[in-house]
Amino acid sequence: MDTLEKLNILADAAKYDAACTSSGVRRGARKGYVGNTVSSINGCCHSFSADGRCITLLKVLMTNYCIYDCRYCVNRRSNDIRRAAFTPKELAELTIAFYRRNYIEGLFLSSGVIRDPDYTAERMIETLSLLRGTYCFNGYIHAKAIPGAAPELVTRLGLLADRLSVNIELPSEQSLRMLCPEKDKRAILAPMRQIKDQVLENRHDLTRYRHTPKFAPAGQSTQMIIGATPDSDRHILCLSQGLYRTYRLKRVFYSAYVPVVEHALLPGRDVPPPLLREHRLYQADWLLRFYGFTADELLDDAHPNFDLQLDPKCVWALNHPERFPVEVNTADYEMLLRVPGIGAISARRIVAVRRWGRLDFDALKKLRVVLKRAQYFITCGGKGAEGLRCSTASARRALLALEAREHTAPMQQLSLFRD
């Protein structure tokens, strides 16, 4: 099998992995080295950096051979598919050749588990060592740490990659036992804890010794599959909140389950992927990380799943009419963040501008506040928007109509590969 044929198989096998960002690290050009890395906010295979560039990553598996038989996975041991494996030299040469032709600006490397976790991790380390050492590649590398691999191998991988990630796969231990009986929750969480501890230790060492090698400078992330098991949105969001707090993750990624194999425990092939549910979880995740919300505020036992018709912030506002309307000229920053239509940047602008004078609706429009949402929840100088007289029910109807207009196009997964 030639290299191009292997690339077709292993790039296609990697398409279901959504945790593929190119953010969080800046490394300038170095004499004698190829490439650099520019910090960006977030993204998938095509990501936009802070300076406006579109960063393209080669997303590929080292191999799609796997010793595990996870029931949801297209690469599972018992699935009859074409198998392939790169040698470390083949993959390193392919990556650097693509970079020199300006096809890519970084590498995202994952792998099935071949032989055992240690052997798989060693092959990935050998690949990255060739890239960093022999080919002097200075660009972005995101690598998947293999659960069950020896701690010293995770350390070596973190010294070669910019970002590490360990996929938690499924939202609960019960789901993991049901669909991945050969995997263990502790084996997944152990490398996550190790990466967190080593990142913190490395940052401390860098303050004392300038030339200390950097360990995973862009931090770590994880991914979980949504819709393959009956876990509720509340359970998933509480888990994400715990992961952010305990392991200091940069991102938790949510991947709508795509039926790729037939099994009695999984949704059938005729069940569409829950893409809108995935979208609501990403919106709620953003509220956790940047807007000061907690999982218990957004969902409770009476309402364990998100309303697919409205975004979580609007639902929270409609369910708490006692907190509104908010007077934009006096409300604090934290309360402004909770108003639908006002984001973090708009809230900072409001707080800065109102020091010099009182704000009205025209001023808010100039500050890029999304008034078609915010107008139902704010006042300016004690007055609401001109001609607007509405109750919670009418505000909900208006927001539903707005949401319907904004989502007329079908939801699509973020992937370079389309069937």
C-alpha atoms as one frame of an Amber mdcrd trajectory, in Angstrom:
protein
   0.000   0.000   0.000   1.527   3.338  -1.026   1.572   6.476   1.116  -1.285
   8.198  -0.728  -3.560   5.180  -0.249  -2.710   5.097   3.459  -3.442   8.822
   3.681  -6.898   8.358   2.132  -7.781   5.626   4.648  -6.321   7.232   7.783
  -7.461  10.788   7.085 -10.994   9.519   6.514 -10.798   7.479   9.747  -9.903
  10.656  11.674 -12.868  12.705  10.482 -15.055  11.968  13.523 -12.551  13.518
  15.916 -13.707  17.075  16.633 -11.052  18.091  19.181  -8.773  19.720  16.679
  -7.951  23.287  17.677  -4.937  25.379  16.844  -5.092  27.831  19.719  -3.264
  28.792  22.846   0.399  28.951  21.892   2.638  31.468  20.147   6.055  30.477
  18.807   7.907  32.793  16.449  10.235  31.862  13.599  13.626  30.437  14.582
  16.784  30.350  12.526  17.297  26.891  11.049  13.702  25.801  11.802  10.655
  25.473   9.525   7.367  27.200  10.450   5.922  29.051  13.421   2.748  29.140
  15.507   0.399  32.083  16.052  -2.158  32.107  18.872  -5.802  31.945  17.863
  -9.139  31.768  19.650 -10.456  28.355  18.618 -11.469  26.348  15.618 -11.509
  22.975  13.929  -9.390  21.728  11.045  -9.627  25.174   9.540  -8.987  27.699
  12.295  -8.578  31.463  12.181  -5.615  32.904  14.041  -5.543  36.208  15.909
  -3.949  37.923  12.899  -6.716  36.724  10.561  -4.918  33.800   8.943  -6.703
  30.550   8.219  -4.700  27.736   9.805  -5.059  24.334   8.167  -4.102  21.195
  10.054  -3.349  17.753   8.685  -5.751  15.593  10.723  -4.773  11.953  10.490
  -4.476   8.718  12.453  -1.162   6.943  12.947  -3.124   3.731  12.354  -6.729
   2.543  12.345  -5.799  -0.891  13.667  -7.131  -1.114  17.215  -7.090  -3.725
  19.980 -10.333  -2.335  21.458 -13.860  -3.185  20.352 -15.728   0.004  21.337
 -19.226  -0.504  19.978 -19.663   3.055  18.626 -16.295   3.319  16.853 -15.832
   2.826  13.134 -12.272   1.586  13.790 -13.285  -1.037  16.352 -11.571  -4.419
  16.223 -14.568  -6.358  14.949 -15.528  -3.915  12.183 -14.666  -5.102   8.682
 -12.890  -2.096   7.166  -9.660  -1.464   5.285  -6.753  -1.081   7.694  -3.525
   0.853   7.301  -0.649   2.172   9.387   1.981   4.833   8.800   5.558   4.295
   9.811   6.932   7.246  11.825   9.220   8.193   8.935   6.390   8.086   6.360
   4.153  10.349   8.433   6.946  12.802   9.280   7.955  13.073   5.614   4.320
  13.485   4.538   3.726  16.271   7.074   6.836  18.245   6.174   6.172  17.798
   2.436   2.624  19.160   2.853   3.948  22.063   4.909   6.571  23.007   2.330
   3.880  23.013  -0.359   1.793  25.349   1.826  -1.041  22.806   2.137  -0.997
  22.787   5.945   0.335  24.784   8.882   0.232  22.114  11.561  -0.491  18.522
  12.465  -3.242  16.855  14.471  -2.164  13.309  15.307  -4.287  10.590  16.863
  -4.202   6.823  16.585  -5.947   3.562  17.165  -4.281   1.436  19.820  -2.050
  -1.083  18.076  -0.492  -3.908  20.142  -0.744  -1.947  23.437  -0.931   1.718
  24.621   2.822   1.980  25.266   3.765   0.746  21.791   1.282   3.146  20.162
   2.571   6.103  22.203   6.176   5.231  21.288   5.360   5.307  17.565   3.680
   8.708  17.939   6.679  10.009  19.905   9.063   8.733  17.225   7.032  10.576
  14.566   7.050  13.871  16.463  10.749  13.469  17.333  11.550  13.176  13.622
   9.466  16.275  12.875  10.944  18.403  15.664  14.511  17.047  15.463  15.375
  15.807  11.988  13.110  18.163  10.018  13.249  21.080  12.519   9.485  21.594
  12.287   8.499  24.569  14.438   4.771  24.620  13.623   1.716  23.620  15.638
   1.220  19.988  16.745  -1.810  18.632  18.582  -1.375  15.048  19.779  -3.717
  12.587  21.452  -2.330  11.029  24.612  -3.119   7.311  24.726  -4.969   6.239
  27.912  -3.063   3.460  29.633   0.354   4.549  28.339   3.198   4.869  30.850
   3.484   8.332  32.508   7.011   8.852  31.150   5.678   8.400  27.600   2.968
  11.022  28.223   5.736  13.363  29.447   7.815  12.815  26.307   4.749  13.401
  24.118   3.936  16.642  25.949   7.466  17.970  25.390   7.053  17.490  21.626
   3.425  18.665  21.131   1.814  22.076  21.645  -1.466  20.632  22.885  -2.391
  17.254  24.322  -5.839  15.768  24.611  -7.283  12.666  26.228 -10.748  11.714
  24.991 -13.174  10.957  27.817 -15.358   9.414  25.061 -18.677   8.943  26.923
 -20.362  11.089  29.596 -20.726   8.455  32.335 -18.941   5.434  33.726 -22.085
   3.360  33.162 -22.097   4.292  29.446 -18.383   3.506  29.210 -18.921   0.035
  30.698 -21.851  -0.572  28.332 -20.191   0.508  25.066 -16.465   0.227  25.860
 -16.141  -2.686  28.305 -12.369  -2.937  27.709 -11.720   0.681  28.748 -11.490
   2.002  32.272 -12.471   5.437  33.585  -9.364   5.621  35.796  -7.079   4.936
  32.831  -8.627   7.937  31.027  -8.499  10.344  33.970  -4.957   9.447  35.083
  -3.162  11.056  32.087  -5.492  14.080  32.323  -4.390  14.650  35.907  -0.751
  14.077  34.990  -0.923  16.610  32.148  -2.558  19.189  34.432   0.114  18.743
  37.126   2.996  18.862  34.644   1.662  21.962  32.887   1.475  23.803  36.228
   4.933  22.571  37.257   6.372  23.570  33.893   4.953  27.092  34.162   6.573
  27.461  37.580   9.925  26.232  36.209   9.729  28.659  33.270   9.512  31.612
  35.672  12.807  30.510  37.238  14.696  29.001  34.286  14.132  30.679  30.955
  15.368  27.777  28.809  13.220  25.081  30.427  11.589  22.936  27.683   7.878
  23.724  27.426   5.394  20.995  28.248   2.115  21.190  26.268   2.141  25.027
  26.239  -1.378  25.143  24.734  -2.780  22.969  27.545  -5.121  20.029  27.130
  -8.626  19.337  25.855 -11.022  16.413  25.655 -13.987  15.208  23.630 -17.168
  13.301  24.446 -19.748  11.714  22.166 -23.303  13.048  22.380 -26.390  11.020
  21.539 -24.958   7.492  21.627 -26.166   6.994  25.219 -29.209   8.236  27.209
 -27.158  10.663  29.357 -28.966  13.987  29.846 -27.628  17.426  28.915 -27.497
  18.303  32.622 -25.237  15.341  33.343 -22.995  16.241  30.404 -22.765  19.908
  31.406 -22.029  19.077  35.069 -19.289  16.725  33.881 -17.782  19.460  31.678
 -17.895  21.928  34.564 -16.091  19.429  36.774 -13.446  18.760  34.113 -12.738
  22.486  33.693 -12.365  22.959  37.428 -10.448  19.781  38.245  -8.166  19.365
  35.233  -7.992  22.972  33.955  -8.953  21.973  30.422  -8.828  24.510  27.632
 -11.825  23.025  25.853 -14.368  20.262  26.112 -15.567  19.235  22.669 -18.955
  17.672  21.983 -19.323  15.348  19.009 -22.808  14.402  17.821 -22.912  10.648
  17.372 -22.972   9.627  13.725 -24.350   6.076  13.268 -21.492   4.328  11.498
 -21.981   0.784  12.826 -25.031  -1.321  13.613 -25.537  -2.418  17.223 -28.560
  -3.019  19.418 -27.257  -0.602  22.084 -26.774   2.265  19.613 -29.162   4.492
  17.615 -29.976   3.064  14.203 -28.555   4.350  10.946 -31.872   6.046  10.182
 -31.526   8.284  13.272 -29.968  11.632  12.263 -27.004  12.950  14.280 -28.166
  15.312  17.096 -26.382  18.320  15.618 -28.695  20.927  17.148 -28.238  19.362
  20.576 -24.473  19.517  20.056 -24.854  23.198  19.139 -26.805  23.963  22.353
 -24.134  22.229  24.431 -21.436  24.367  22.823 -23.480  27.502  23.594 -23.912
  26.409  27.215 -20.223  25.536  27.455 -19.423  29.100  26.367 -21.710  30.419
  29.114 -19.803  28.334  31.679 -16.394  29.546  30.561 -16.959  33.218  29.791
 -20.293  34.382  31.213 -20.190  33.268  34.839 -23.023  30.726  34.613 -23.005
  27.366  36.377 -24.495  24.098  35.154 -27.141  24.120  37.905 -28.380  27.543
  36.766 -28.928  26.396  33.199 -30.500  22.984  33.866 -32.108  21.194  36.812
 -33.788  17.882  37.592 -37.127  19.188  36.311 -35.533  20.313  33.030 -32.542
  18.014  32.383 -32.241  18.789  28.658 -31.895  21.990  26.675 -34.734  23.552
  24.722 -33.705  22.957  21.110 -35.808  25.901  19.923 -33.979  28.615  21.906
 -30.397  29.177  22.973 -29.658  28.500  26.677 -29.082  32.150  27.583 -32.499
  33.228  26.282 -34.161  30.314  28.078 -32.500  31.283  31.368 -33.590  34.924
  30.972 -37.195  33.963  30.169 -37.269  31.664  33.206 -36.100  34.468  35.534
 -38.390  37.447  34.820 -37.680  38.776  38.338 -34.112  39.638  37.212 -35.281
  41.793  34.307 -35.435  44.360  32.849 -31.814  45.410  33.450 -30.935  49.111
  33.460 -27.847  49.328  31.246 -26.680  52.607  32.807 -26.349  51.148  36.307
 -26.120  47.345  36.037 -22.797  45.754  36.923 -20.686  43.876  34.387 -21.725
  40.419  35.646 -25.441  41.203  35.223 -24.921  42.696  31.770 -23.312  39.416
  30.690 -26.555  37.609  31.496 -28.656  39.720  29.119 -29.389  37.927  25.799
 -27.819  39.901  22.975 -25.027  41.350  25.124 -21.723  39.511  24.889 -18.491
  39.942  26.802 -17.118  42.572  24.396 -20.380  44.557  24.342 -20.603  44.446
  28.152 -17.067  45.826  28.485 -17.887  48.590  25.995 -21.048  49.538  27.913
 -19.168  49.747  31.221 -16.424  51.869  29.624 -18.653  54.264  27.640 -21.251
  54.994  30.323 -18.588  56.716  32.455 -18.851  59.656  30.069 -22.620  59.865
  29.691 -25.923  58.032  29.770 -26.641  55.429  27.127 -29.753  55.125  24.984
 -30.830  52.507  22.455 -29.099  54.311  19.565 -25.842  54.280  21.525 -26.252
  50.569  22.249 -26.713  49.895  18.549 -23.416  51.696  17.851 -21.758  49.517
  20.504 -22.845  46.427  18.503 -25.366  45.195  21.062 -27.785  42.722  19.414
 -30.931  44.741  20.163 -33.283  42.336  18.421 -32.654  40.069  21.442 -31.609
  42.497  24.162 -34.545  44.903  23.775 -36.859  42.529  25.669 -34.606  42.505
  28.740 -33.171  46.025  29.143 -34.093  49.635  29.797 -32.183  52.841  29.091
 -32.832  55.619  31.607 -35.768  53.615  32.963 -37.460  53.336  29.552 -37.849
  50.347  27.303 -37.492  50.321  23.520 -39.909  52.692  21.800 -43.258  51.052
  21.066 -42.276  47.789  22.730 -44.876  46.430  25.153 -44.456  42.766  25.824
 -44.860  39.988  28.355 -42.665  36.952  28.895 -44.899  34.923  26.569 -44.724
  37.464  23.739 -40.949  37.845  24.215 -40.601  34.082  23.877 -42.664  34.056
  20.675 -40.547  36.857  19.206 -37.282  35.115  20.126 -38.535  31.819  18.671
 -39.352  33.562  15.393 -35.910  35.188  15.390 -34.207  31.858  16.077 -36.152
  30.189  13.269 -35.059  32.863  10.775 -31.412  32.537  11.811 -31.364  28.752
  11.454 -33.133  28.176   8.170 -30.052  26.410   6.759 -29.554  22.790   7.902
 -26.981  22.195  10.633 -23.734  20.632   9.431 -20.819  19.073  11.261 -17.490
  20.880  11.197 -15.398  18.540   9.072 -13.176  18.719   6.047 -14.610  15.446
   4.836 -18.054  15.085   3.324 -19.593  11.887   2.069
